[in-house]
Amino acid sequence: MSSDFEGYEQDFAVLTAEITGRIGKVPKLLGDEKKQMVANVEKQLEEARELLEQMELEVREIPAQSRGMYSSRMRSYKQEIGKLEADFKRSRIAYSDEVRNELLGDDGNSSENQRAHLLDNTERLERSSRRLEAGYQIAVETEQIGQEMLENLSQDREKIQRSRERLRETDANLGKSSRILTGMLRRFPHSVLKREMVNSQVFFQWT
Protein backbone atom coordinates (compact mmCIF):
# COMPACT_ATOMS: atom_id res chain seq x y z
CA MET A 1 0.00 0.00 0.00
CA SER A 2 2.81 2.47 0.88
CA SER A 3 4.43 1.77 -2.52
CA ASP A 4 1.29 3.14 -4.25
CA PHE A 5 1.48 6.24 -2.07
CA GLU A 6 5.15 6.76 -2.94
CA GLY A 7 4.32 6.40 -6.64
CA TYR A 8 1.72 9.15 -6.30
CA GLU A 9 4.32 11.22 -4.43
CA GLN A 10 6.74 10.99 -7.33
CA ASP A 11 4.03 12.00 -9.81
CA PHE A 12 3.07 14.89 -7.53
CA ALA A 13 6.66 16.12 -7.27
CA VAL A 14 7.13 16.08 -11.06
CA LEU A 15 3.78 17.77 -11.65
CA THR A 16 4.30 20.57 -9.12
CA ALA A 17 7.78 21.24 -10.49
CA GLU A 18 6.26 21.68 -13.97
CA ILE A 19 3.52 23.93 -12.59
CA THR A 20 6.09 26.10 -10.79
CA GLY A 21 8.10 26.53 -13.98
CA ARG A 22 5.04 27.41 -16.05
CA ILE A 23 3.74 29.91 -13.52
CA GLY A 24 7.09 31.68 -13.77
CA LYS A 25 6.75 31.86 -17.55
CA VAL A 26 3.26 33.39 -17.61
CA PRO A 27 4.38 37.04 -17.14
CA LYS A 28 7.04 36.67 -19.84
CA LEU A 29 4.69 35.55 -22.63
CA LEU A 30 2.35 37.51 -24.87
CA GLY A 31 -0.91 36.96 -26.70
CA ASP A 32 -1.99 33.42 -27.54
CA GLU A 33 1.12 31.86 -26.00
CA LYS A 34 0.25 33.39 -22.66
CA LYS A 35 -3.38 32.27 -22.89
CA GLN A 36 -2.27 28.72 -23.68
CA MET A 37 0.17 28.71 -20.77
CA VAL A 38 -2.56 29.87 -18.37
CA ALA A 39 -4.86 27.08 -19.60
CA ASN A 40 -2.09 24.50 -19.17
CA VAL A 41 -1.40 25.61 -15.59
CA GLU A 42 -5.11 25.41 -14.73
CA LYS A 43 -5.27 21.85 -16.09
CA GLN A 44 -2.15 20.76 -14.20
CA LEU A 45 -3.38 22.26 -10.94
CA GLU A 46 -6.56 20.21 -11.32
CA GLU A 47 -4.44 17.09 -11.91
CA ALA A 48 -2.41 17.87 -8.79
CA ARG A 49 -5.59 18.18 -6.71
CA GLU A 50 -6.78 14.81 -8.03
CA LEU A 51 -3.44 13.26 -7.08
CA LEU A 52 -3.85 14.60 -3.56
CA GLU A 53 -7.26 12.95 -3.34
CA GLN A 54 -5.76 9.62 -4.43
CA MET A 55 -2.97 9.99 -1.86
CA GLU A 56 -5.52 10.69 0.89
CA LEU A 57 -7.36 7.49 -0.01
CA GLU A 58 -4.10 5.55 0.23
CA VAL A 59 -3.31 7.07 3.64
CA ARG A 60 -6.65 5.86 4.99
CA GLU A 61 -5.67 2.28 4.09
CA ILE A 62 -2.30 2.46 5.88
CA PRO A 63 -2.19 0.91 9.41
CA ALA A 64 -2.80 3.41 12.19
CA GLN A 65 0.66 2.99 13.72
CA SER A 66 2.29 4.13 10.45
CA ARG A 67 -0.31 6.67 9.35
CA GLY A 68 1.08 9.68 11.26
CA MET A 69 4.16 10.07 9.06
CA TYR A 70 2.07 9.98 5.87
CA SER A 71 -0.51 12.40 7.27
CA SER A 72 2.27 14.89 8.00
CA ARG A 73 3.50 14.63 4.44
CA MET A 74 -0.04 15.15 3.15
CA ARG A 75 -0.32 18.42 5.09
CA SER A 76 2.92 19.60 3.51
CA TYR A 77 1.66 18.74 0.01
CA LYS A 78 -1.63 20.57 0.59
CA GLN A 79 0.29 23.66 1.71
CA GLU A 80 2.40 23.40 -1.44
CA ILE A 81 -0.72 23.28 -3.64
CA GLY A 82 -2.15 26.27 -1.78
CA LYS A 83 1.03 28.24 -2.42
CA LEU A 84 1.05 27.33 -6.11
CA GLU A 85 -2.58 28.41 -6.48
CA ALA A 86 -1.81 31.74 -4.79
CA ASP A 87 1.22 32.31 -7.04
CA PHE A 88 -0.84 31.43 -10.09
CA LYS A 89 -3.57 33.84 -9.02
CA ARG A 90 -1.04 36.67 -8.70
CA SER A 91 0.40 35.73 -12.07
CA ARG A 92 -3.05 35.83 -13.67
CA ILE A 93 -3.80 39.23 -12.12
CA ALA A 94 -0.58 40.53 -13.59
CA TYR A 95 -1.52 38.90 -16.88
CA SER A 96 -4.94 40.61 -16.84
CA ASP A 97 -3.36 43.98 -16.09
CA GLU A 98 -0.93 43.52 -18.93
CA VAL A 99 -3.73 42.63 -21.37
CA ARG A 100 -5.66 45.71 -20.25
CA ASN A 101 -2.61 47.90 -20.82
CA GLU A 102 -2.13 46.40 -24.27
CA LEU A 103 -5.76 47.11 -25.17
CA LEU A 104 -5.56 50.67 -23.83
CA GLY A 105 -2.17 51.30 -25.38
CA ASP A 106 -0.63 52.01 -21.96
CA ASP A 107 3.09 51.42 -22.42
CA GLY A 108 4.26 53.93 -19.83
CA ASN A 109 6.46 53.64 -16.78
CA SER A 110 3.73 51.90 -14.78
CA SER A 111 3.75 48.91 -17.11
CA GLU A 112 7.54 48.71 -17.01
CA ASN A 113 7.55 48.81 -13.21
CA GLN A 114 4.97 46.04 -13.07
CA ARG A 115 7.01 43.93 -15.46
CA ALA A 116 10.16 44.40 -13.37
CA HIS A 117 8.25 43.54 -10.21
CA LEU A 118 6.87 40.37 -11.81
CA LEU A 119 10.32 39.28 -12.96
CA ASP A 120 11.63 39.78 -9.44
CA ASN A 121 8.77 37.71 -8.03
CA THR A 122 9.42 35.00 -10.60
CA GLU A 123 13.06 34.74 -9.56
CA ARG A 124 12.06 34.43 -5.90
CA LEU A 125 9.52 31.77 -6.84
CA GLU A 126 12.15 29.74 -8.70
CA ARG A 127 14.56 29.98 -5.75
CA SER A 128 11.81 28.82 -3.38
CA SER A 129 11.02 25.94 -5.70
CA ARG A 130 14.65 24.80 -5.71
CA ARG A 131 14.78 24.95 -1.90
CA LEU A 132 11.53 22.97 -1.70
CA GLU A 133 12.87 20.28 -4.02
CA ALA A 134 16.09 20.02 -1.97
CA GLY A 135 14.09 19.76 1.25
CA TYR A 136 11.87 17.08 -0.25
CA GLN A 137 14.92 15.04 -1.29
CA ILE A 138 16.36 15.26 2.21
CA ALA A 139 13.02 14.15 3.67
CA VAL A 140 12.88 11.15 1.34
CA GLU A 141 16.44 10.10 2.23
CA THR A 142 15.74 10.53 5.95
CA GLU A 143 12.61 8.41 5.65
CA GLN A 144 14.53 5.65 3.88
CA ILE A 145 17.17 5.58 6.61
CA GLY A 146 14.49 5.48 9.31
CA GLN A 147 12.69 2.65 7.53
CA GLU A 148 15.89 0.60 7.33
CA MET A 149 16.56 1.17 11.04
CA LEU A 150 13.02 0.06 11.94
CA GLU A 151 13.41 -3.09 9.83
CA ASN A 152 16.75 -3.93 11.50
CA LEU A 153 15.27 -3.40 14.97
CA SER A 154 12.31 -5.61 14.08
CA GLN A 155 14.63 -8.39 12.91
CA ASP A 156 16.76 -8.13 16.07
CA ARG A 157 13.64 -8.30 18.24
CA GLU A 158 12.48 -11.45 16.45
CA LYS A 159 15.90 -13.08 16.99
CA ILE A 160 15.81 -12.24 20.70
CA GLN A 161 12.29 -13.62 21.03
CA ARG A 162 13.28 -16.88 19.31
CA SER A 163 16.33 -17.21 21.60
CA ARG A 164 14.14 -16.71 24.66
CA GLU A 165 11.70 -19.34 23.45
CA ARG A 166 14.52 -21.85 22.90
CA LEU A 167 15.90 -21.07 26.36
CA ARG A 168 12.49 -21.64 27.95
CA GLU A 169 12.14 -24.94 26.09
CA THR A 170 15.60 -26.04 27.28
CA ASP A 171 14.75 -25.11 30.88
CA ALA A 172 11.51 -27.04 30.63
CA ASN A 173 13.29 -30.13 29.26
CA LEU A 174 15.95 -29.98 31.98
CA GLY A 175 13.27 -29.69 34.65
CA LYS A 176 11.39 -32.64 33.21
CA SER A 177 14.57 -34.78 33.06
CA SER A 178 15.41 -33.84 36.62
CA ARG A 179 11.97 -34.89 37.84
CA ILE A 180 12.18 -38.23 36.00
CA LEU A 181 15.63 -38.98 37.41
CA THR A 182 14.51 -38.05 40.92
CA GLY A 183 11.51 -40.37 40.60
CA MET A 184 13.70 -43.24 39.43
CA LEU A 185 16.10 -42.81 42.31
CA ARG A 186 13.24 -42.83 44.78
CA ARG A 187 11.85 -46.11 43.40
CA PHE A 188 15.20 -47.98 43.58
CA PRO A 189 16.08 -49.59 46.95
CA HIS A 190 19.30 -48.27 48.40
CA SER A 191 21.06 -51.67 48.26
CA VAL A 192 20.14 -52.20 44.60
CA LEU A 193 21.32 -48.72 43.69
CA LYS A 194 24.64 -49.30 45.47
CA ARG A 195 25.12 -52.65 43.65
CA GLU A 196 24.39 -51.03 40.31
CA MET A 197 26.94 -48.35 40.99
CA VAL A 198 29.59 -50.99 41.90
CA ASN A 199 28.80 -52.96 38.74
CA SER A 200 29.17 -49.80 36.70
CA GLN A 201 32.59 -49.15 38.25
CA VAL A 202 33.73 -52.72 37.50
CA PHE A 203 32.50 -52.43 33.92
CA PHE A 204 34.41 -49.25 33.34
CA GLN A 205 37.59 -50.76 34.84
CA TRP A 206 37.42 -53.71 32.38
CA THR A 207 36.81 -51.41 29.46
C-alpha positions as CSV (number, residue, x, y, z in Angstrom):
1,M,0.0,0.0,0.0
2,S,2.8,2.5,0.9
3,S,4.4,1.8,-2.5
4,D,1.3,3.1,-4.3
5,F,1.5,6.2,-2.1
6,E,5.1,6.8,-2.9
7,G,4.3,6.4,-6.6
8,Y,1.7,9.1,-6.3
9,E,4.3,11.2,-4.4
10,Q,6.7,11.0,-7.3
11,D,4.0,12.0,-9.8
12,F,3.1,14.9,-7.5
13,A,6.7,16.1,-7.3
14,V,7.1,16.1,-11.1
15,L,3.8,17.8,-11.6
16,T,4.3,20.6,-9.1
17,A,7.8,21.2,-10.5
18,E,6.3,21.7,-14.0
19,I,3.5,23.9,-12.6
20,T,6.1,26.1,-10.8
21,G,8.1,26.5,-14.0
22,R,5.0,27.4,-16.0
23,I,3.7,29.9,-13.5
24,G,7.1,31.7,-13.8
25,K,6.8,31.9,-17.5
26,V,3.3,33.4,-17.6
27,P,4.4,37.0,-17.1
28,K,7.0,36.7,-19.8
29,L,4.7,35.6,-22.6
30,L,2.4,37.5,-24.9
31,G,-0.9,37.0,-26.7
32,D,-2.0,33.4,-27.5
33,E,1.1,31.9,-26.0
34,K,0.3,33.4,-22.7
35,K,-3.4,32.3,-22.9
36,Q,-2.3,28.7,-23.7
37,M,0.2,28.7,-20.8
38,V,-2.6,29.9,-18.4
39,A,-4.9,27.1,-19.6
40,N,-2.1,24.5,-19.2
41,V,-1.4,25.6,-15.6
42,E,-5.1,25.4,-14.7
43,K,-5.3,21.9,-16.1
44,Q,-2.1,20.8,-14.2
45,L,-3.4,22.3,-10.9
46,E,-6.6,20.2,-11.3
47,E,-4.4,17.1,-11.9
48,A,-2.4,17.9,-8.8
49,R,-5.6,18.2,-6.7
50,E,-6.8,14.8,-8.0
51,L,-3.4,13.3,-7.1
52,L,-3.8,14.6,-3.6
53,E,-7.3,12.9,-3.3
54,Q,-5.8,9.6,-4.4
55,M,-3.0,10.0,-1.9
56,E,-5.5,10.7,0.9
57,L,-7.4,7.5,0.0
58,E,-4.1,5.5,0.2
59,V,-3.3,7.1,3.6
60,R,-6.7,5.9,5.0
61,E,-5.7,2.3,4.1
62,I,-2.3,2.5,5.9
63,P,-2.2,0.9,9.4
64,A,-2.8,3.4,12.2
65,Q,0.7,3.0,13.7
66,S,2.3,4.1,10.5
67,R,-0.3,6.7,9.4
68,G,1.1,9.7,11.3
69,M,4.2,10.1,9.1
70,Y,2.1,10.0,5.9
71,S,-0.5,12.4,7.3
72,S,2.3,14.9,8.0
73,R,3.5,14.6,4.4
74,M,0.0,15.1,3.1
75,R,-0.3,18.4,5.1
76,S,2.9,19.6,3.5
77,Y,1.7,18.7,0.0
78,K,-1.6,20.6,0.6
79,Q,0.3,23.7,1.7
80,E,2.4,23.4,-1.4
81,I,-0.7,23.3,-3.6
82,G,-2.2,26.3,-1.8
83,K,1.0,28.2,-2.4
84,L,1.1,27.3,-6.1
85,E,-2.6,28.4,-6.5
86,A,-1.8,31.7,-4.8
87,D,1.2,32.3,-7.0
88,F,-0.8,31.4,-10.1
89,K,-3.6,33.8,-9.0
90,R,-1.0,36.7,-8.7
91,S,0.4,35.7,-12.1
92,R,-3.1,35.8,-13.7
93,I,-3.8,39.2,-12.1
94,A,-0.6,40.5,-13.6
95,Y,-1.5,38.9,-16.9
96,S,-4.9,40.6,-16.8
97,D,-3.4,44.0,-16.1
98,E,-0.9,43.5,-18.9
99,V,-3.7,42.6,-21.4
100,R,-5.7,45.7,-20.3
101,N,-2.6,47.9,-20.8
102,E,-2.1,46.4,-24.3
103,L,-5.8,47.1,-25.2
104,L,-5.6,50.7,-23.8
105,G,-2.2,51.3,-25.4
106,D,-0.6,52.0,-22.0
107,D,3.1,51.4,-22.4
108,G,4.3,53.9,-19.8
109,N,6.5,53.6,-16.8
110,S,3.7,51.9,-14.8
111,S,3.7,48.9,-17.1
112,E,7.5,48.7,-17.0
113,N,7.5,48.8,-13.2
114,Q,5.0,46.0,-13.1
115,R,7.0,43.9,-15.5
116,A,10.2,44.4,-13.4
117,H,8.2,43.5,-10.2
118,L,6.9,40.4,-11.8
119,L,10.3,39.3,-13.0
120,D,11.6,39.8,-9.4
121,N,8.8,37.7,-8.0
122,T,9.4,35.0,-10.6
123,E,13.1,34.7,-9.6
124,R,12.1,34.4,-5.9
125,L,9.5,31.8,-6.8
126,E,12.1,29.7,-8.7
127,R,14.6,30.0,-5.7
128,S,11.8,28.8,-3.4
129,S,11.0,25.9,-5.7
130,R,14.6,24.8,-5.7
131,R,14.8,25.0,-1.9
132,L,11.5,23.0,-1.7
133,E,12.9,20.3,-4.0
134,A,16.1,20.0,-2.0
135,G,14.1,19.8,1.3
136,Y,11.9,17.1,-0.3
137,Q,14.9,15.0,-1.3
138,I,16.4,15.3,2.2
139,A,13.0,14.2,3.7
140,V,12.9,11.1,1.3
141,E,16.4,10.1,2.2
142,T,15.7,10.5,6.0
143,E,12.6,8.4,5.7
144,Q,14.5,5.6,3.9
145,I,17.2,5.6,6.6
146,G,14.5,5.5,9.3
147,Q,12.7,2.6,7.5
148,E,15.9,0.6,7.3
149,M,16.6,1.2,11.0
150,L,13.0,0.1,11.9
151,E,13.4,-3.1,9.8
152,N,16.7,-3.9,11.5
153,L,15.3,-3.4,15.0
154,S,12.3,-5.6,14.1
155,Q,14.6,-8.4,12.9
156,D,16.8,-8.1,16.1
157,R,13.6,-8.3,18.2
158,E,12.5,-11.4,16.5
159,K,15.9,-13.1,17.0
160,I,15.8,-12.2,20.7
161,Q,12.3,-13.6,21.0
162,R,13.3,-16.9,19.3
163,S,16.3,-17.2,21.6
164,R,14.1,-16.7,24.7
165,E,11.7,-19.3,23.5
166,R,14.5,-21.8,22.9
167,L,15.9,-21.1,26.4
168,R,12.5,-21.6,28.0
169,E,12.1,-24.9,26.1
170,T,15.6,-26.0,27.3
171,D,14.8,-25.1,30.9
172,A,11.5,-27.0,30.6
173,N,13.3,-30.1,29.3
174,L,15.9,-30.0,32.0
175,G,13.3,-29.7,34.7
176,K,11.4,-32.6,33.2
177,S,14.6,-34.8,33.1
178,S,15.4,-33.8,36.6
179,R,12.0,-34.9,37.8
180,I,12.2,-38.2,36.0
181,L,15.6,-39.0,37.4
182,T,14.5,-38.1,40.9
183,G,11.5,-40.4,40.6
184,M,13.7,-43.2,39.4
185,L,16.1,-42.8,42.3
186,R,13.2,-42.8,44.8
187,R,11.9,-46.1,43.4
188,F,15.2,-48.0,43.6
189,P,16.1,-49.6,46.9
190,H,19.3,-48.3,48.4
191,S,21.1,-51.7,48.3
192,V,20.1,-52.2,44.6
193,L,21.3,-48.7,43.7
194,K,24.6,-49.3,45.5
195,R,25.1,-52.7,43.6
196,E,24.4,-51.0,40.3
197,M,26.9,-48.3,41.0
198,V,29.6,-51.0,41.9
199,N,28.8,-53.0,38.7
200,S,29.2,-49.8,36.7
201,Q,32.6,-49.1,38.2
202,V,33.7,-52.7,37.5
203,F,32.5,-52.4,33.9
204,F,34.4,-49.2,33.3
205,Q,37.6,-50.8,34.8
206,W,37.4,-53.7,32.4
207,T,36.8,-51.4,29.5
